[in-house]
Amino acid sequence: MQRLSSRRKTLLSFQPPAIGEEEIEAVAETLRSGWLTSGPRTEELESRFAEYVGARQGIALASGTAAMHLSLLAAGVGPGDEVLTTPITWPATANVIVHCGARPVFVDVREVDLNVDPKAAAAAVTGGTKAILPVHLAGQPCDLDPLLALGLPVIEDAAHATESVYRGRKVGAISLATCFSLYATKNVAAGEGGIVTTDDDEVADTIRNLRLMRRGEGSLYDVTVAGFKANLSDVLAAVALCQLAKVEEHAEIRRRHVAAYDAAVAELPGIEPLARDPRDRHALHLYVVRIDAERAGADRDAYQRSLREENIGTSIHFLPVHRLTYYRERYPDQPRLPVAERAGDEVLSLPLSPAHSDADVEDAIDALRRLHGRFAGR
Ligand SMILES: Cc1ncc(COP(=O)(O)O)c(C=O)c1O
């Protein structure tokens, strides 16, 4: 029976964390243990996460951003180098390239899933290209094989891709280094944090050296490299360990929500989800639709505003980084990237979290249907 639909009474958060008593208890236990900084829980997280993705090494860090930054440094990226990346990402992906003294070279994305277009990447390689930093947008693995075939170090931004599998290979054990985020909205959420996984012991060792300023035992210490302070606290590692233990349970809830969205948007002309490749496992981190203003009767911004008035929180993943002020001003000769630029005006992420109930998702769908009816005149 069709429910009578009306405006939701309270705001549906876009992506609230799914925190249970286990996480709360684990934090309390860590606080009672007397060990707050990186310690036994961080080490356990590193080995469990590495085991989950099938990599030899896991290195826990303060953020996904730090994971990418230190991975690029470990790959030898430095001043004057170029690093190929995608414009459809969180700006951190490009910022870390700048922090290495290198130049981000944005290449256009594929229409189907807004992941980096391997042909565009191949065309952008120059003598100065030092590495490639692709993103698995929303949890759909990018097409890694043709990128790896370019023969350059690939460092993956897997902030959205904890559970992703690319053509039978688990993301996290494919390229030189894979960078995950434990940010509050992520599929394994600690609030803040990041992890690099790698099979390369030298890369792992370099990142371990760089993440803490101080190295050595007791009161004697030495500095062999001007390192950072990018380690993870045991308090956050304790949360991440609980979340990792529930990763498949949470994925199952998101899978149900995604199926509900798929069925609903199939009936709404002009509102289309990004493609998911059946050869891969998609991490279902985000449910991104593209809104074609002509067929949907209104543009993305109007939909987002109106959904907010309906008490439905949404987000945008992503505005093309090369169009943001810093990048526009610093790299004024950046060529146009037509696919990314159009997508930046059309993408809208609908609420998706294992903390949402089926009724929450139904509220979001009802509101979207109502607005589509109003805007598209159906
Ligand atoms: C695609 C992408 N890359 C990198 C990051 C940065 O991760 P963190 O916030 O853990 O630094 C995020 C989001 O947080 C992201 O969505």
The ligand as an SDF file (V2000), in Angstrom:
LIG
                    3D

 16 16  0  0  0  0  0  0  0  0999 V2000
   37.5560   11.1040   -2.1690 C   0  0  0  0  0  0  0  0  0  0  0  0
   38.1470   11.5560   -0.8640 C   0  0  0  0  0  0  0  0  0  0  0  0
   39.4720   11.6140   -0.7520 N   0  0  0  0  0  0  0  0  0  0  0  0
   40.0720   12.0100    0.3810 C   0  0  0  0  0  0  0  0  0  0  0  0
   39.3360   12.3660    1.4850 C   0  0  0  0  0  0  0  0  0  0  0  0
   40.0680   12.8460    2.6950 C   0  0  0  0  0  0  0  0  0  0  0  0
   39.9840   11.9900    3.7720 O   0  0  0  0  0  0  0  0  0  0  0  0
   40.1930   12.5790    5.2550 P   0  0  0  0  0  0  0  0  0  0  0  0
   39.0040   13.4410    5.5450 O   0  0  0  0  0  0  0  0  0  0  0  0
   40.2460   11.3540    6.1150 O   0  0  0  0  0  0  0  0  0  0  0  0
   41.4680   13.3210    5.2650 O   0  0  0  0  0  0  0  0  0  0  0  0
   37.9290   12.3220    1.4170 C   0  0  0  0  0  0  0  0  0  0  0  0
   37.0360   12.6870    2.5120 C   0  0  0  0  0  0  0  0  0  0  0  0
   37.1030   12.8840    3.5910 O   0  0  0  0  0  0  0  0  0  0  0  0
   37.3220   11.8980    0.2180 C   0  0  0  0  0  0  0  0  0  0  0  0
   35.9980   11.8490    0.1080 O   0  0  0  0  0  0  0  0  0  0  0  0
  1  2  1  0
  2  3  1  0
  2 15  2  0
  3  4  2  0
  4  5  1  0
  5  6  1  0
  5 12  2  0
  6  7  1  0
  7  8  1  0
  8  9  2  0
  8 10  1  0
  8 11  1  0
 12 13  1  0
 12 15  1  0
 13 14  2  0
 15 16  1  0
M  END
$$$$
